[in-house]
Amino acid sequence: MDQNEHHQLGGSLEKSLAGQVKLDLIALGKEAWQMTHSNKSGMLQASLFMLAVTLILISLLAHIFVVPNWFEATPEARLTLQVSITIITTPFLAAMLLLGIAHSVGKKPSLGQALQRAFKSSIIIVLALLLSLLVNIGLVFLLVPGIYFGLASGFAMMLVVEKGLAMREAIMQSLLVFNRYWLPISVFYGFALLLLMAGTFTFGLAYIWIIPFYFNFKGVLYRELFGITVKGQTTSATHSAGDSIFHA
């Protein structure tokens, strides 16, 4: 088979909008959990880096704005912090989403490969800032629209980094698919929130599994709802090092 051929695995936007995709969250969750057993190191590295950067930024900006308690910070200080964290951490978030996508089709790229692909999509930072703005506006003025947009736009960044869609198209496709499958997708996010809350009772130790599981699960959902384009896909269960979703 020509290793330069591109193949679509999983579902597609057309099938999703036609209601032809059946989301069995239990089966998909089991699949994601199995993937997590052997594919969690890269995601943990990226998440630990994001946590470290966030804590450093909070401390630095608290010092700059001279606020003893960050909860007493001015709106300007809070906005500066939010924008700074978004700009710096978005490529790492995109890399973890890419790893989840890759794992869902049996690929095992390194964190470095995922970061390289994420940094090539500089538009994701603008997208992340835009989504954050829209969600915050929705939460401030009307709580429900803010929550809706936060959930419904959850696949937009994945569509940008995996399919190279423009921001507007990625947001619209994410919204349309969410509207069609709002119940199972909402259950997924609700389950993820419960896991994150439960993780706090283990002094954070459970996040070693929870964080990679979340991104792998989201990658599997993305595969089923949008399909994933792979390069040089073979019918063998074993994938060579040359097989990658990070095609040009």
Sequence and secondary structure as in RCSB ss.txt:
>XXXX:A:sequence
MDQNEHHQLGGSLEKSLAGQVKLDLIALGKEAWQMTHSNKSGMLQASLFMLAVTLILISLLAHIFVVPNWFEATP
EARLTLQVSITIITTPFLAAMLLLGIAHSVGKKPSLGQALQRAFKSSIIIVLALLLSLLVNIGLVFLLVPGIYFG
LASGFAMMLVVEKGLAMREAIMQSLLVFNRYWLPISVFYGFALLLLMAGTFTFGLAYIWIIPFYFNFKGVLYREL
FGITVKGQTTSATHSAGDSIFHA
>XXXX:A:secstr
  TT EEEES  HHHHHTT     HHHHHHHHHHHHHHS HHHHHHHHHHHHHHHHHHHHHHHHTT SSGGG  H
HHHHHHHHHHHHHHHHHHHHHHHHHHHHHTT    HHHHHHHHHH THHHHHHHHHHHHHHHHHHH HHHHHHHH
HHTTTHHHHHHHH   HHHHHHHHHHHHHHSHHHHHHHHHHHHHHHHHHGGGTTTTHHHHHHHHHHHHHHHHHHH
H EEEES  SSSS  TT BS   
